[in-house]
Amino acid sequence: MEAIFIYIMNTFTFTKIKLALAFLYSWFSYMIGGFDLMVESLYILLVMDFVLGFLRAWNTHTISKKRMQLGIIKIITYSVTLIVINYADISAMWVNFQGVWIRELWVAYLSINEALSCLYHLWKFGVRLPLWLIKKLEWYRDNLESTDIK
């Protein structure tokens, strides 16, 4: 019984912090148009790219505070980009551009860039990767804006 009481007290100890974090998460999720599978995948790829880059720098003894800061700035910049793109998507819906998925295209483009970066890090670690996969991702990245989406 005492363990249950301690658990309940610990649950409500940081209520203000939990409320603030819940509010920030809800606000951010609203601003970027929600955390769907594509956005979750993008953030997982961003974190994996950051971790793999750090591990590579650790392995080669080239850890740089500047490069770590640039990695964090990239995550923040991608987040701001998602907010802007979400509102561009909302604006396109208001003027009846049917069938235009601005947000999804941008998230796909950013995800492909991050996937390529992760694969490059893995390749540097000696992981054998199929060349066709890398070429296909590069093709998608380079031709995404020129594809005819209907």
MDAnalysis code that builds the backbone (N, CA, C; Angstrom):
import MDAnalysis as mda
import numpy as np

u = mda.Universe.empty(450, n_residues=150, atom_resindex=np.repeat(np.arange(150), 3), trajectory=True)
u.add_TopologyAttr("name", ["N", "CA", "C"] * 150)
u.add_TopologyAttr("resid", np.arange(1, 151))
u.add_TopologyAttr("resname", ["MET", "GLU", "ALA", "ILE", "PHE", "ILE", "TYR", "ILE", "MET", "ASN", "THR", "PHE", "THR", "PHE", "THR", "LYS", "ILE", "LYS", "LEU", "ALA", "LEU", "ALA", "PHE", "LEU", "TYR", "SER", "TRP", "PHE", "SER", "TYR", "MET", "ILE", "GLY", "GLY", "PHE", "ASP", "LEU", "MET", "VAL", "GLU", "SER", "LEU", "TYR", "ILE", "LEU", "LEU", "VAL", "MET", "ASP", "PHE", "VAL", "LEU", "GLY", "PHE", "LEU", "ARG", "ALA", "TRP", "ASN", "THR", "HIS", "THR", "ILE", "SER", "LYS", "LYS", "ARG", "MET", "GLN", "LEU", "GLY", "ILE", "ILE", "LYS", "ILE", "ILE", "THR", "TYR", "SER", "VAL", "THR", "LEU", "ILE", "VAL", "ILE", "ASN", "TYR", "ALA", "ASP", "ILE", "SER", "ALA", "MET", "TRP", "VAL", "ASN", "PHE", "GLN", "GLY", "VAL", "TRP", "ILE", "ARG", "GLU", "LEU", "TRP", "VAL", "ALA", "TYR", "LEU", "SER", "ILE", "ASN", "GLU", "ALA", "LEU", "SER", "CYS", "LEU", "TYR", "HIS", "LEU", "TRP", "LYS", "PHE", "GLY", "VAL", "ARG", "LEU", "PRO", "LEU", "TRP", "LEU", "ILE", "LYS", "LYS", "LEU", "GLU", "TRP", "TYR", "ARG", "ASP", "ASN", "LEU", "GLU", "SER", "THR", "ASP", "ILE", "LYS"])
u.atoms.positions = np.array([
    [0.822, -1.196, 0.000],
    [0.000, 0.000, 0.000],
    [0.867, 1.261, 0.000],
    [1.945, 1.208, 0.743],
    [2.837, 2.366, 0.818],
    [3.488, 2.631, -0.531],
    [3.799, 1.564, -1.274],
    [4.405, 1.714, -2.597],
    [3.443, 2.411, -3.552],
    [2.165, 2.106, -3.453],
    [1.156, 2.749, -4.302],
    [1.066, 4.234, -3.969],
    [1.084, 4.573, -2.673],
    [1.029, 5.969, -2.261],
    [2.246, 6.740, -2.777],
    [3.421, 6.127, -2.680],
    [4.643, 6.783, -3.173],
    [4.560, 6.984, -4.685],
    [4.048, 5.972, -5.385],
    [3.898, 6.087, -6.838],
    [2.959, 7.235, -7.198],
    [1.836, 7.328, -6.509],
    [0.864, 8.407, -6.771],
    [1.486, 9.761, -6.469],
    [2.212, 9.878, -5.384],
    [2.856, 11.153, -5.034],
    [3.907, 11.531, -6.075],
    [4.671, 10.562, -6.543],
    [5.676, 10.849, -7.563],
    [5.036, 11.235, -8.890],
    [3.876, 10.669, -9.180],
    [3.174, 10.995, -10.416],
    [2.760, 12.458, -10.444],
    [2.330, 12.977, -9.314],
    [1.834, 14.353, -9.261],
    [2.878, 15.361, -8.794],
    [4.092, 14.941, -8.539],
    [5.133, 15.838, -8.057],
    [5.500, 16.890, -9.088],
    [5.676, 16.495, -10.322],
    [6.122, 17.408, -11.362],
    [4.962, 17.836, -12.255],
    [3.826, 18.094, -11.673],
    [2.622, 18.399, -12.438],
    [2.807, 19.623, -13.319],
    [3.413, 20.681, -12.802],
    [3.591, 21.892, -13.608],
    [4.500, 21.633, -14.806],
    [5.564, 20.885, -14.579],
    [6.469, 20.565, -15.672],
    [5.757, 19.693, -16.703],
    [5.013, 18.693, -16.231],
    [4.293, 17.807, -17.141],
    [3.242, 18.577, -17.936],
    [2.545, 19.490, -17.266],
    [1.546, 20.304, -17.970],
    [2.204, 21.196, -19.017],
    [3.321, 21.791, -18.676],
    [4.025, 22.652, -19.623],
    [4.516, 21.847, -20.826],
    [5.086, 20.672, -20.578],
    [5.562, 19.835, -21.682],
    [4.405, 19.337, -22.547],
    [3.287, 18.977, -21.916],
    [2.112, 18.539, -22.679],
    [1.584, 19.680, -23.538],
    [1.564, 20.884, -22.980],
    [1.107, 22.045, -23.746],
    [2.029, 22.310, -24.930],
    [3.343, 22.290, -24.685],
    [4.302, 22.529, -25.773],
    [4.194, 21.461, -26.856],
    [4.056, 20.204, -26.468],
    [3.916, 19.138, -27.451],
    [2.635, 19.317, -28.266],
    [1.539, 19.622, -27.587],
    [0.262, 19.811, -28.286],
    [0.340, 20.994, -29.244],
    [0.925, 22.089, -28.791],
    [1.045, 23.282, -29.631],
    [1.916, 22.985, -30.845],
    [3.067, 22.352, -30.627],
    [3.975, 22.047, -31.731],
    [3.319, 21.078, -32.711],
    [2.648, 20.077, -32.189],
    [1.965, 19.117, -33.054],
    [0.910, 19.808, -33.910],
    [0.183, 20.732, -33.315],
    [-0.817, 21.498, -34.067],
    [-0.145, 22.345, -35.153],
    [0.967, 22.978, -34.807],
    [1.649, 23.882, -35.743],
    [2.205, 23.148, -36.964],
    [2.649, 21.910, -36.789],
    [3.222, 21.182, -37.921],
    [2.196, 20.309, -38.628],
    [0.957, 20.351, -38.190],
    [-0.091, 19.576, -38.855],
    [-0.254, 18.176, -38.311],
    [0.278, 17.915, -37.142],
    [0.130, 16.613, -36.499],
    [1.327, 15.707, -36.713],
    [1.448, 14.763, -35.803],
    [2.530, 13.781, -35.888],
    [1.993, 12.510, -36.534],
    [1.938, 12.512, -37.847],
    [1.555, 11.309, -38.556],
    [2.802, 10.454, -38.772],
    [2.629, 9.338, -39.450],
    [3.741, 8.406, -39.637],
    [4.893, 9.039, -40.407],
    [4.585, 9.886, -41.399],
    [5.654, 10.519, -42.179],
    [6.503, 11.450, -41.314],
    [5.859, 12.251, -40.488],
    [6.592, 13.197, -39.633],
    [7.379, 12.437, -38.573],
    [6.778, 11.408, -37.998],
    [7.507, 10.592, -37.021],
    [8.750, 9.988, -37.668],
    [8.597, 9.487, -38.891],
    [9.736, 8.906, -39.608],
    [10.823, 9.947, -39.841],
    [10.418, 11.157, -40.206],
    [11.396, 12.224, -40.426],
    [12.184, 12.501, -39.154],
    [11.494, 12.626, -38.016],
    [12.210, 12.922, -36.768],
    [13.073, 11.752, -36.321],
    [12.632, 10.523, -36.570],
    [13.480, 9.366, -36.254],
    [14.741, 9.406, -37.113],
    [14.578, 9.715, -38.398],
    [15.747, 9.819, -39.285],
    [16.671, 10.959, -38.862],
    [16.094, 12.086, -38.438],
    [16.920, 13.204, -37.963],
    [17.754, 12.797, -36.753],
    [17.112, 12.133, -35.800],
    [17.828, 11.708, -34.591],
    [18.877, 10.659, -34.942],
    [18.518, 9.710, -35.819],
    [19.483, 8.687, -36.221],
    [20.678, 9.308, -36.947],
    [20.428, 10.293, -37.797],
    [21.518, 10.978, -38.492],
    [22.434, 11.670, -37.490],
    [21.840, 12.327, -36.507],
    [22.623, 13.014, -35.478],
    [23.469, 12.012, -34.690],
    [22.848, 10.905, -34.260],
    [23.559, 9.887, -33.478],
    [24.659, 9.230, -34.305],
    [24.339, 8.855, -35.542],
    [25.355, 8.234, -36.403],
    [26.505, 9.199, -36.693],
    [26.184, 10.473, -36.906],
    [27.230, 11.466, -37.118],
    [28.119, 11.610, -35.894],
    [27.503, 11.598, -34.715],
    [28.276, 11.686, -33.478],
    [29.165, 10.457, -33.311],
    [28.600, 9.271, -33.562],
    [29.388, 8.045, -33.434],
    [30.545, 8.011, -34.423],
    [30.296, 8.510, -35.621],
    [31.371, 8.570, -36.620],
    [32.478, 9.516, -36.168],
    [32.071, 10.673, -35.633],
    [33.070, 11.631, -35.132],
    [33.832, 11.041, -33.942],
    [33.125, 10.319, -33.092],
    [33.764, 9.670, -31.943],
    [34.783, 8.637, -32.434],
    [34.375, 7.872, -33.417],
    [35.225, 6.815, -33.962],
    [36.485, 7.375, -34.609],
    [36.372, 8.519, -35.254],
    [37.529, 9.117, -35.939],
    [38.209, 10.196, -35.097],
    [37.770, 10.355, -33.867],
    [38.334, 11.347, -32.937],
    [38.258, 12.770, -33.495],
    [37.122, 13.089, -34.114],
    [36.929, 14.424, -34.699],
    [35.658, 15.091, -34.167],
    [35.343, 14.850, -32.898],
    [34.144, 15.460, -32.318],
    [34.326, 16.968, -32.314],
    [33.317, 17.652, -32.801],
    [33.369, 19.097, -32.918],
    [32.104, 19.704, -32.322],
    [32.287, 20.642, -31.422],
    [31.149, 21.337, -30.829],
    [30.359, 22.066, -31.912],
    [31.051, 22.646, -32.856],
    [30.411, 23.381, -33.946],
    [29.516, 22.463, -34.779],
    [30.007, 21.270, -35.116],
    [29.212, 20.333, -35.917],
    [28.003, 19.827, -35.143],
    [28.165, 19.627, -33.842],
    [27.024, 19.211, -33.019],
    [25.971, 20.322, -32.976],
    [26.433, 21.555, -32.848],
    [25.505, 22.678, -32.863],
    [24.779, 22.766, -34.200],
    [25.502, 22.526, -35.293],
    [24.866, 22.539, -36.608],
    [23.819, 21.429, -36.733],
    [24.072, 20.288, -36.125],
    [23.087, 19.204, -36.126],
    [21.821, 19.588, -35.378],
    [21.983, 20.248, -34.244],
    [20.817, 20.700, -33.477],
    [20.088, 21.804, -34.231],
    [20.847, 22.699, -34.855],
    [20.223, 23.762, -35.660],
    [19.450, 23.158, -36.827],
    [19.972, 22.074, -37.409],
    [19.265, 21.420, -38.511],
    [17.915, 20.876, -38.037],
    [17.885, 20.273, -36.861],
    [16.621, 19.751, -36.319],
    [15.639, 20.895, -36.097],
    [16.112, 22.007, -35.554],
    [15.237, 23.171, -35.327],
    [14.771, 23.745, -36.664],
    [15.684, 23.848, -37.620],
    [15.331, 24.381, -38.937],
    [14.300, 23.504, -39.634],
    [14.458, 22.188, -39.557],
    [13.464, 21.293, -40.133],
    [12.102, 21.492, -39.462],
    [12.104, 21.707, -38.159],
    [10.845, 21.924, -37.434],
    [10.162, 23.207, -37.904],
    [10.931, 24.276, -38.055],
    [10.372, 25.536, -38.557],
    [9.878, 25.350, -39.986],
    [10.622, 24.605, -40.788],
    [10.191, 24.321, -42.156],
    [8.852, 23.602, -42.166],
    [8.673, 22.636, -41.271],
    [7.396, 21.920, -41.195],
    [6.244, 22.855, -40.839],
    [6.488, 23.811, -39.956],
    [5.440, 24.778, -39.598],
    [5.068, 25.614, -40.817],
    [6.070, 26.136, -41.512],
    [5.817, 26.964, -42.694],
    [5.085, 26.162, -43.760],
    [5.554, 24.952, -44.011],
    [4.950, 24.118, -45.040],
    [3.526, 23.731, -44.666],
    [3.276, 23.472, -43.396],
    [1.911, 23.153, -42.970],
    [0.966, 24.305, -43.286],
    [1.395, 25.533, -43.005],
    [0.522, 26.676, -43.280],
    [0.424, 26.969, -44.777],
    [1.449, 26.651, -45.536],
    [1.342, 26.761, -46.995],
    [0.322, 25.745, -47.514],
    [0.327, 24.563, -46.940],
    [-0.630, 23.531, -47.310],
    [-2.056, 23.964, -46.963],
    [-2.226, 24.548, -45.795],
    [-3.548, 25.044, -45.389],
    [-4.005, 26.147, -46.340],
    [-3.083, 27.034, -46.702],
    [-3.428, 28.113, -47.637],
    [-3.833, 27.561, -48.996],
    [-3.136, 26.538, -49.463],
    [-3.477, 25.935, -50.751],
    [-4.864, 25.313, -50.711],
    [-5.229, 24.753, -49.565],
    [-6.571, 24.183, -49.442],
    [-7.642, 25.268, -49.482],
    [-7.339, 26.423, -48.910],
    [-8.318, 27.512, -48.871],
    [-8.610, 28.088, -50.248],
    [-7.620, 28.032, -51.148],
    [-7.846, 28.559, -52.498],
    [-8.203, 27.439, -53.471],
    [-8.602, 26.300, -52.936],
    [-9.121, 25.176, -53.717],
    [-8.134, 24.595, -54.716],
    [-6.875, 24.469, -54.313],
    [-5.933, 23.705, -55.122],
    [-6.123, 22.240, -54.759],
    [-7.026, 21.597, -55.448],
    [-7.341, 20.205, -55.141],
    [-6.180, 19.295, -55.507],
    [-5.925, 18.338, -54.649],
    [-4.902, 17.344, -54.953],
    [-3.478, 17.812, -54.755],
    [-3.273, 18.931, -54.077],
    [-1.916, 19.409, -53.815],
    [-1.571, 19.070, -52.369],
    [-0.527, 18.280, -52.187],
    [-0.106, 17.869, -50.860],
    [1.280, 18.435, -50.598],
    [1.337, 19.710, -50.322],
    [2.615, 20.398, -50.138],
    [3.368, 19.805, -48.947],
    [2.679, 19.649, -47.837],
    [3.330, 19.151, -46.620],
    [3.903, 17.757, -46.835],
    [3.126, 16.874, -47.437],
    [3.587, 15.503, -47.633],
    [4.801, 15.440, -48.562],
    [4.786, 16.268, -49.611],
    [5.929, 16.291, -50.522],
    [7.193, 16.768, -49.816],
    [7.078, 17.815, -49.016],
    [8.239, 18.338, -48.308],
    [8.748, 17.358, -47.264],
    [7.833, 16.735, -46.545],
    [8.261, 15.753, -45.539],
    [8.962, 14.588, -46.233],
    [8.432, 14.152, -47.368],
    [9.076, 13.072, -48.124],
    [10.470, 13.492, -48.581],
    [10.586, 14.708, -49.097],
    [11.878, 15.210, -49.571],
    [12.901, 15.276, -48.429],
    [12.490, 15.836, -47.293],
    [13.397, 15.937, -46.153],
    [13.756, 14.554, -45.623],
    [12.793, 13.634, -45.610],
    [13.052, 12.270, -45.133],
    [14.052, 11.550, -46.035],
    [13.909, 11.730, -47.335],
    [14.849, 11.092, -48.263],
    [16.259, 11.637, -48.044],
    [16.373, 12.953, -47.842],
    [17.696, 13.534, -47.557],
    [18.303, 12.935, -46.299],
    [17.484, 12.801, -45.256],
    [17.988, 12.248, -43.996],
    [18.332, 10.769, -44.145],
    [17.520, 10.031, -44.893],
    [17.816, 8.611, -45.115],
    [19.150, 8.459, -45.845],
    [19.376, 9.295, -46.849],
    [20.654, 9.247, -47.572],
    [21.825, 9.568, -46.647],
    [21.632, 10.540, -45.779],
    [22.694, 10.896, -44.840],
    [22.975, 9.744, -43.878],
    [21.926, 9.095, -43.377],
    [22.105, 7.944, -42.486],
    [22.818, 6.804, -43.210],
    [22.411, 6.540, -44.449],
    [23.057, 5.480, -45.220],
    [24.526, 5.801, -45.481],
    [24.832, 7.071, -45.716],
    [26.222, 7.478, -45.916],
    [27.044, 7.209, -44.649],
    [26.486, 7.555, -43.492],
    [27.186, 7.274, -42.224],
    [27.412, 5.770, -42.069],
    [26.380, 4.984, -42.351],
    [26.508, 3.530, -42.220],
    [27.556, 2.986, -43.175],
    [27.588, 3.525, -44.401],
    [28.593, 3.112, -45.375],
    [29.994, 3.395, -44.858],
    [30.171, 4.556, -44.204],
    [31.477, 4.923, -43.640],
    [31.875, 3.976, -42.505],
    [30.869, 3.361, -41.846],
    [31.159, 2.373, -40.803],
    [31.459, 0.994, -41.384],
    [31.331, 0.856, -42.711],
    [31.636, -0.414, -43.344],
    [30.427, -1.292, -43.611],
    [29.243, -0.761, -43.421],
    [28.037, -1.531, -43.713],
    [27.875, -1.609, -45.225],
    [27.711, -2.816, -45.729],
    [27.530, -2.991, -47.183],
    [26.084, -2.657, -47.524],
    [25.911, -1.717, -48.422],
    [24.584, -1.255, -48.809],
    [24.358, -1.522, -50.290],
    [23.133, -1.877, -50.659],
    [22.856, -2.086, -52.083],
    [22.896, -0.751, -52.829],
    [23.706, -0.704, -53.859],
    [23.858, 0.515, -54.642],
    [22.547, 0.948, -55.282],
    [21.701, -0.005, -55.671],
    [20.428, 0.335, -56.301],
    [19.540, 1.142, -55.354],
    [19.607, 0.832, -54.056],
    [18.793, 1.560, -53.083],
    [19.253, 3.011, -52.977],
    [20.543, 3.206, -52.901],
    [21.075, 4.567, -52.798],
    [20.762, 5.348, -54.066],
    [20.949, 4.729, -55.222],
    [20.645, 5.404, -56.496],
    [19.166, 5.763, -56.586],
    [18.285, 4.875, -56.125],
    [16.846, 5.139, -56.177],
    [16.491, 6.314, -55.268],
    [17.042, 6.346, -54.051],
    [16.782, 7.459, -53.140],
    [17.329, 8.769, -53.699],
    [18.514, 8.718, -54.284],
    [19.066, 9.926, -54.900],
    [18.184, 10.397, -56.052],
    [17.655, 9.460, -56.837],
    [16.774, 9.826, -57.941],
    [15.506, 10.487, -57.420],
    [14.908, 9.891, -56.362],
    [13.717, 10.494, -55.770],
    [14.011, 11.900, -55.253],
    [15.144, 12.040, -54.566],
    [15.518, 13.349, -54.019],
    [15.690, 14.375, -55.135],
    [16.371, 13.986, -56.195],
    [16.685, 14.926, -57.262],
    [15.512, 15.204, -58.196],
    [14.534, 14.315, -58.245],
    [13.433, 14.464, -59.191],
    [12.072, 14.671, -58.537],
    [12.049, 14.826, -57.239],
    [10.766, 14.960, -56.548],
    [9.995, 16.173, -57.026],
    [10.679, 17.292, -57.203],
    [9.974, 18.518, -57.608],
    [9.515, 18.471, -59.060],
    [10.080, 17.578, -59.869],
    [9.699, 17.546, -61.274],
    [8.678, 16.457, -61.595],
    [8.285, 15.681, -60.585],
    [7.321, 14.618, -60.841],
    [5.938, 15.215, -60.991],
    [5.144, 14.630, -61.841],
    [3.794, 15.091, -62.097],
    [2.853, 14.347, -61.153],
    [2.335, 15.043, -60.159],
    [1.466, 14.422, -59.168],
    [0.042, 14.781, -59.474],
    [-0.777, 13.772, -59.673],
    [-2.196, 14.001, -59.981],
    [-3.073, 13.237, -59.039],
])
